[in-house]
Amino acid sequence: MTLTDAAHCLDEIAAGRMLDQKRVIATAIALHKLQLPELAGRKLLETINELTAIAKGRPLYPAATGRARPDQLAAAIRKEIARGGRR
């Protein structure tokens, strides 16, 4: 999975659309490998845990405010891609 794919997956989650388990897990792995400052430490661990729970069947974030984090992470990934970072 590319970082562009991971950003797209996060966009789908932020929009409230459920994705297949493999894509959600692949996104969690891509985020772990990315190691952006915006995803450092506790924030990264929480995000990976939430994506894993979604992959196991937990309902998506219940409200737009709860879906703000995937949206912010997608933006951080796109920023890294635009800076000429990994794709």
N, CA, C and O atoms as a GROMACS GRO file, in nm:
protein
  348
    1MET      N    1   0.084  -0.117   0.000
    1MET     CA    2   0.000   0.000   0.000
    1MET      C    3   0.089   0.124   0.000
    1MET      O    4   0.184   0.133   0.078
    2THR      N    5   0.057   0.217  -0.087
    2THR     CA    6   0.132   0.342  -0.091
    2THR      C    7   0.074   0.440   0.011
    2THR      O    8  -0.035   0.417   0.064
    3LEU      N    9   0.146   0.546   0.038
    3LEU     CA   10   0.094   0.648   0.129
    3LEU      C   11  -0.028   0.717   0.069
    3LEU      O   12  -0.118   0.758   0.142
    4THR      N   13  -0.031   0.730  -0.063
    4THR     CA   14  -0.149   0.788  -0.128
    4THR      C   15  -0.270   0.700  -0.101
    4THR      O   16  -0.379   0.751  -0.075
    5ASP      N   17  -0.252   0.569  -0.108
    5ASP     CA   18  -0.361   0.475  -0.078
    5ASP      C   19  -0.406   0.489   0.068
    5ASP      O   20  -0.525   0.487   0.098
    6ALA      N   21  -0.308   0.503   0.158
    6ALA     CA   22  -0.341   0.519   0.300
    6ALA      C   23  -0.421   0.647   0.324
    6ALA      O   24  -0.517   0.647   0.400
    7ALA      N   25  -0.381   0.755   0.258
    7ALA     CA   26  -0.455   0.882   0.272
    7ALA      C   27  -0.597   0.866   0.221
    7ALA      O   28  -0.692   0.916   0.283
    8HIS      N   29  -0.613   0.795   0.110
    8HIS     CA   30  -0.747   0.773   0.055
    8HIS      C   31  -0.832   0.690   0.152
    8HIS      O   32  -0.950   0.720   0.172
    9CYS      N   33  -0.773   0.589   0.210
    9CYS     CA   34  -0.844   0.506   0.308
    9CYS      C   35  -0.890   0.590   0.427
    9CYS      O   36  -1.004   0.578   0.472
   10LEU      N   37  -0.803   0.677   0.477
   10LEU     CA   38  -0.839   0.765   0.588
   10LEU      C   39  -0.949   0.862   0.548
   10LEU      O   40  -1.037   0.893   0.628
   11ASP      N   41  -0.945   0.909   0.423
   11ASP     CA   42  -1.054   0.996   0.374
   11ASP      C   43  -1.187   0.922   0.378
   11ASP      O   44  -1.289   0.979   0.417
   12GLU      N   45  -1.186   0.796   0.337
   12GLU     CA   46  -1.308   0.716   0.337
   12GLU      C   47  -1.362   0.698   0.479
   12GLU      O   48  -1.482   0.709   0.503
   13ILE      N   49  -1.272   0.670   0.572
   13ILE     CA   50  -1.312   0.654   0.712
   13ILE      C   51  -1.367   0.785   0.766
   13ILE      O   52  -1.469   0.787   0.835
   14ALA      N   53  -1.299   0.897   0.735
   14ALA     CA   54  -1.345   1.028   0.781
   14ALA      C   55  -1.483   1.062   0.725
   14ALA      O   56  -1.561   1.133   0.788
   15ALA      N   57  -1.512   1.010   0.606
   15ALA     CA   58  -1.643   1.035   0.544
   15ALA      C   59  -1.749   0.940   0.598
   15ALA      O   60  -1.867   0.951   0.563
   16GLY      N   61  -1.708   0.847   0.684
   16GLY     CA   62  -1.805   0.755   0.744
   16GLY      C   63  -1.830   0.631   0.662
   16GLY      O   64  -1.927   0.559   0.688
   17ARG      N   65  -1.745   0.604   0.566
   17ARG     CA   66  -1.762   0.484   0.483
   17ARG      C   67  -1.673   0.373   0.536
   17ARG      O   68  -1.555   0.394   0.565
   18MET      N   69  -1.730   0.256   0.547
   18MET     CA   70  -1.657   0.140   0.598
   18MET      C   71  -1.577   0.075   0.485
   18MET      O   72  -1.625   0.063   0.372
   19LEU      N   73  -1.457   0.035   0.517
   19LEU     CA   74  -1.368  -0.030   0.420
   19LEU      C   75  -1.341  -0.173   0.462
   19LEU      O   76  -1.369  -0.212   0.576
   20ASP      N   77  -1.288  -0.252   0.370
   20ASP     CA   78  -1.259  -0.390   0.406
   20ASP      C   79  -1.142  -0.395   0.503
   20ASP      O   80  -1.058  -0.306   0.509
   21GLN      N   81  -1.140  -0.502   0.577
   21GLN     CA   82  -1.044  -0.521   0.685
   21GLN      C   83  -0.899  -0.508   0.638
   21GLN      O   84  -0.817  -0.446   0.706
   22LYS      N   85  -0.866  -0.565   0.524
   22LYS     CA   86  -0.728  -0.564   0.476
   22LYS      C   87  -0.680  -0.421   0.449
   22LYS      O   88  -0.566  -0.388   0.480
   23ARG      N   89  -0.765  -0.338   0.391
   23ARG     CA   90  -0.724  -0.200   0.362
   23ARG      C   91  -0.702  -0.121   0.491
   23ARG      O   92  -0.608  -0.041   0.499
   24VAL      N   93  -0.786  -0.142   0.590
   24VAL     CA   94  -0.772  -0.069   0.716
   24VAL      C   95  -0.644  -0.111   0.787
   24VAL      O   96  -0.571  -0.026   0.839
   25ILE      N   97  -0.615  -0.239   0.789
   25ILE     CA   98  -0.492  -0.286   0.852
   25ILE      C   99  -0.370  -0.236   0.776
   25ILE      O  100  -0.271  -0.194   0.836
   26ALA      N  101  -0.375  -0.241   0.643
   26ALA     CA  102  -0.263  -0.191   0.563
   26ALA      C  103  -0.240  -0.043   0.589
   26ALA      O  104  -0.125   0.002   0.590
   27THR      N  105  -0.347   0.033   0.610
   27THR     CA  106  -0.334   0.175   0.642
   27THR      C  107  -0.264   0.194   0.777
   27THR      O  108  -0.177   0.279   0.790
   28ALA      N  109  -0.302   0.114   0.876
   28ALA     CA  110  -0.237   0.121   1.007
   28ALA      C  111  -0.088   0.093   0.994
   28ALA      O  112  -0.006   0.160   1.056
   29ILE      N  113  -0.052  -0.006   0.915
   29ILE     CA  114   0.089  -0.040   0.895
   29ILE      C  115   0.162   0.074   0.824
   29ILE      O  116   0.273   0.109   0.862
   30ALA      N  117   0.099   0.131   0.722
   30ALA     CA  118   0.162   0.242   0.650
   30ALA      C  119   0.186   0.361   0.742
   30ALA      O  120   0.290   0.426   0.734
   31LEU      N  121   0.091   0.390   0.830
   31LEU     CA  122   0.108   0.501   0.925
   31LEU      C  123   0.224   0.473   1.020
   31LEU      O  124   0.301   0.563   1.053
   32HIS      N  125   0.235   0.350   1.062
   32HIS     CA  126   0.345   0.313   1.152
   32HIS      C  127   0.480   0.334   1.085
   32HIS      O  128   0.575   0.382   1.148
   33LYS      N  129   0.490   0.298   0.958
   33LYS     CA  130   0.615   0.312   0.885
   33LYS      C  131   0.648   0.457   0.850
   33LYS      O  132   0.765   0.492   0.835
   34LEU      N  133   0.547   0.541   0.839
   34LEU     CA  134   0.567   0.679   0.796
   34LEU      C  135   0.647   0.761   0.897
   34LEU      O  136   0.739   0.833   0.859
   35GLN      N  137   0.612   0.751   1.024
   35GLN     CA  138   0.679   0.822   1.132
   35GLN      C  139   0.687   0.973   1.110
   35GLN      O  140   0.796   1.031   1.113
   36LEU      N  141   0.573   1.034   1.088
   36LEU     CA  142   0.566   1.180   1.078
   36LEU      C  143   0.560   1.242   1.217
   36LEU      O  144   0.508   1.180   1.309
   37PRO      N  145   0.613   1.363   1.233
   37PRO     CA  146   0.603   1.430   1.364
   37PRO      C  147   0.458   1.445   1.410
   37PRO      O  148   0.430   1.438   1.530
   38GLU      N  149   0.365   1.466   1.315
   38GLU     CA  150   0.223   1.480   1.350
   38GLU      C  151   0.165   1.352   1.408
   38GLU      O  152   0.060   1.354   1.471
   39LEU      N  153   0.233   1.242   1.386
   39LEU     CA  154   0.184   1.112   1.431
   39LEU      C  155   0.272   1.051   1.538
   39LEU      O  156   0.273   0.929   1.557
   40ALA      N  157   0.345   1.133   1.607
   40ALA     CA  158   0.442   1.082   1.704
   40ALA      C  159   0.374   1.028   1.829
   40ALA      O  160   0.268   1.075   1.871
   41GLY      N  161   0.438   0.930   1.886
   41GLY     CA  162   0.403   0.877   2.017
   41GLY      C  163   0.260   0.831   2.034
   41GLY      O  164   0.210   0.747   1.960
   42ARG      N  165   0.196   0.888   2.134
   42ARG     CA  166   0.062   0.846   2.176
   42ARG      C  167  -0.041   0.860   2.064
   42ARG      O  168  -0.128   0.775   2.047
   43LYS      N  169  -0.030   0.968   1.987
   43LYS     CA  170  -0.124   0.992   1.878
   43LYS      C  171  -0.121   0.877   1.776
   43LYS      O  172  -0.224   0.830   1.731
   44LEU      N  173   0.000   0.835   1.742
   44LEU     CA  174   0.015   0.726   1.646
   44LEU      C  175  -0.042   0.596   1.703
   44LEU      O  176  -0.116   0.526   1.634
   45LEU      N  177  -0.009   0.566   1.827
   45LEU     CA  178  -0.057   0.443   1.889
   45LEU      C  179  -0.210   0.443   1.897
   45LEU      O  180  -0.272   0.341   1.868
   46GLU      N  181  -0.269   0.555   1.936
   46GLU     CA  182  -0.416   0.564   1.942
   46GLU      C  183  -0.478   0.541   1.805
   46GLU      O  184  -0.578   0.471   1.792
   47THR      N  185  -0.419   0.601   1.704
   47THR     CA  186  -0.472   0.588   1.569
   47THR      C  187  -0.463   0.444   1.520
   47THR      O  188  -0.560   0.391   1.464
   48ILE      N  189  -0.348   0.381   1.540
   48ILE     CA  190  -0.332   0.242   1.498
   48ILE      C  191  -0.431   0.153   1.574
   48ILE      O  192  -0.491   0.064   1.515
   49ASN      N  193  -0.449   0.177   1.704
   49ASN     CA  194  -0.546   0.099   1.782
   49ASN      C  195  -0.687   0.118   1.730
   49ASN      O  196  -0.763   0.021   1.721
   50GLU      N  197  -0.724   0.242   1.696
   50GLU     CA  198  -0.857   0.268   1.643
   50GLU      C  199  -0.878   0.201   1.508
   50GLU      O  200  -0.983   0.144   1.482
   51LEU      N  201  -0.777   0.208   1.421
   51LEU     CA  202  -0.789   0.142   1.291
   51LEU      C  203  -0.800  -0.008   1.307
   51LEU      O  204  -0.875  -0.074   1.234
   52THR      N  205  -0.726  -0.064   1.401
   52THR     CA  206  -0.733  -0.208   1.427
   52THR      C  207  -0.872  -0.246   1.477
   52THR      O  208  -0.928  -0.348   1.435
   53ALA      N  209  -0.929  -0.165   1.566
   53ALA     CA  210  -1.064  -0.192   1.616
   53ALA      C  211  -1.167  -0.184   1.503
   53ALA      O  212  -1.259  -0.266   1.498
   54ILE      N  213  -1.151  -0.087   1.414
   54ILE     CA  214  -1.241  -0.076   1.299
   54ILE      C  215  -1.228  -0.200   1.211
   54ILE      O  216  -1.328  -0.255   1.164
   55ALA      N  217  -1.104  -0.245   1.189
   55ALA     CA  218  -1.081  -0.364   1.107
   55ALA      C  219  -1.145  -0.488   1.168
   55ALA      O  220  -1.186  -0.579   1.097
   56LYS      N  221  -1.154  -0.491   1.301
   56LYS     CA  222  -1.216  -0.605   1.370
   56LYS      C  223  -1.367  -0.594   1.377
   56LYS      O  224  -1.433  -0.683   1.432
   57GLY      N  225  -1.423  -0.487   1.322
   57GLY     CA  226  -1.568  -0.477   1.315
   57GLY      C  227  -1.632  -0.372   1.402
   57GLY      O  228  -1.754  -0.358   1.402
   58ARG      N  229  -1.553  -0.298   1.478
   58ARG     CA  230  -1.612  -0.190   1.558
   58ARG      C  231  -1.672  -0.087   1.463
   58ARG      O  232  -1.615  -0.059   1.358
   59PRO      N  233  -1.785  -0.029   1.500
   59PRO     CA  234  -1.844   0.074   1.412
   59PRO      C  235  -1.748   0.191   1.393
   59PRO      O  236  -1.663   0.218   1.478
   60LEU      N  237  -1.764   0.258   1.281
   60LEU     CA  238  -1.682   0.375   1.253
   60LEU      C  239  -1.709   0.483   1.356
   60LEU      O  240  -1.802   0.473   1.436
   61TYR      N  241  -1.627   0.585   1.354
   61TYR     CA  242  -1.642   0.697   1.445
   61TYR      C  243  -1.788   0.744   1.441
   61TYR      O  244  -1.844   0.763   1.332
   62PRO      N  245  -1.849   0.765   1.557
   62PRO     CA  246  -1.992   0.794   1.561
   62PRO      C  247  -2.034   0.932   1.510
   62PRO      O  248  -2.148   0.948   1.467
   63ALA      N  249  -1.948   1.028   1.513
   63ALA     CA  250  -1.988   1.163   1.473
   63ALA      C  251  -1.876   1.229   1.394
   63ALA      O  252  -1.763   1.182   1.392
   64ALA      N  253  -1.911   1.337   1.328
   64ALA     CA  254  -1.813   1.409   1.247
   64ALA      C  255  -1.694   1.453   1.331
   64ALA      O  256  -1.581   1.453   1.283
   65THR      N  257  -1.718   1.491   1.457
   65THR     CA  258  -1.606   1.534   1.542
   65THR      C  259  -1.509   1.418   1.567
   65THR      O  260  -1.388   1.439   1.575
   66GLY      N  261  -1.561   1.297   1.579
   66GLY     CA  262  -1.477   1.180   1.599
   66GLY      C  263  -1.401   1.140   1.474
   66GLY      O  264  -1.298   1.073   1.482
   67ARG      N  265  -1.451   1.181   1.358
   67ARG     CA  266  -1.385   1.147   1.232
   67ARG      C  267  -1.284   1.253   1.190
   67ARG      O  268  -1.225   1.243   1.083
   68ALA      N  269  -1.264   1.354   1.273
   68ALA     CA  270  -1.169   1.460   1.240
   68ALA      C  271  -1.026   1.406   1.238
   68ALA      O  272  -0.945   1.451   1.158
   69ARG      N  273  -0.994   1.311   1.326
   69ARG     CA  274  -0.856   1.259   1.333
   69ARG      C  275  -0.816   1.191   1.202
   69ARG      O  276  -0.709   1.222   1.150
   70PRO      N  277  -0.896   1.099   1.147
   70PRO     CA  278  -0.854   1.041   1.019
   70PRO      C  279  -0.837   1.146   0.910
   70PRO      O  280  -0.748   1.135   0.826
   71ASP      N  281  -0.922   1.248   0.912
   71ASP     CA  282  -0.912   1.356   0.814
   71ASP      C  283  -0.780   1.432   0.831
   71ASP      O  284  -0.713   1.464   0.733
   72GLN      N  285  -0.742   1.460   0.955
   72GLN     CA  286  -0.616   1.530   0.983
   72GLN      C  287  -0.495   1.445   0.944
   72GLN      O  288  -0.396   1.497   0.892
   73LEU      N  289  -0.504   1.315   0.968
   73LEU     CA  290  -0.394   1.227   0.932
   73LEU      C  291  -0.378   1.218   0.780
   73LEU      O  292  -0.266   1.216   0.730
   74ALA      N  293  -0.489   1.213   0.708
   74ALA     CA  294  -0.483   1.212   0.562
   74ALA      C  295  -0.414   1.339   0.512
   74ALA      O  296  -0.334   1.334   0.419
   75ALA      N  297  -0.447   1.452   0.574
   75ALA     CA  298  -0.384   1.579   0.534
   75ALA      C  299  -0.234   1.576   0.564
   75ALA      O  300  -0.155   1.627   0.483
   76ALA      N  301  -0.194   1.519   0.676
   76ALA     CA  302  -0.051   1.511   0.711
   76ALA      C  303   0.024   1.422   0.611
   76ALA      O  304   0.137   1.453   0.573
   77ILE      N  305  -0.038   1.314   0.569
   77ILE     CA  306   0.025   1.226   0.470
   77ILE      C  307   0.041   1.299   0.337
   77ILE      O  308   0.147   1.292   0.274
   78ARG      N  309  -0.064   1.369   0.295
   78ARG     CA  310  -0.055   1.443   0.168
   78ARG      C  311   0.052   1.552   0.173
   78ARG      O  312   0.119   1.580   0.074
   79LYS      N  313   0.066   1.613   0.289
   79LYS     CA  314   0.169   1.716   0.307
   79LYS      C  315   0.308   1.655   0.288
   79LYS      O  316   0.394   1.714   0.223
   80GLU      N  317   0.328   1.537   0.344
   80GLU     CA  318   0.456   1.468   0.330
   80GLU      C  319   0.480   1.431   0.183
   80GLU      O  320   0.591   1.446   0.133
   81ILE      N  321   0.378   1.384   0.116
   81ILE     CA  322   0.391   1.348  -0.026
   81ILE      C  323   0.426   1.472  -0.108
   81ILE      O  324   0.511   1.466  -0.196
   82ALA      N  325   0.359   1.584  -0.080
   82ALA     CA  326   0.382   1.709  -0.154
   82ALA      C  327   0.524   1.763  -0.132
   82ALA      O  328   0.581   1.826  -0.221
   83ARG      N  329   0.579   1.738  -0.014
   83ARG     CA  330   0.716   1.783   0.016
   83ARG      C  331   0.819   1.698  -0.056
   83ARG      O  332   0.939   1.722  -0.045
   84GLY      N  333   0.772   1.600  -0.130
   84GLY     CA  334   0.866   1.514  -0.202
   84GLY      C  335   0.906   1.393  -0.122
   84GLY      O  336   1.004   1.324  -0.154
   85GLY      N  337   0.830   1.368  -0.017
   85GLY     CA  338   0.858   1.251   0.066
   85GLY      C  339   0.811   1.125   0.000
   85GLY      O  340   0.789   1.119  -0.121
   86ARG      N  341   0.796   1.025   0.081
   86ARG     CA  342   0.754   0.895   0.030
   86ARG      C  343   0.614   0.899  -0.030
   86ARG      O  344   0.533   0.983   0.007
   87ARG      N  345   0.587   0.809  -0.123
   87ARG     CA  346   0.456   0.796  -0.183
   87ARG      C  347   0.394   0.670  -0.134
   87ARG      O  348   0.282   0.637  -0.172
   0.00000   0.00000   0.00000
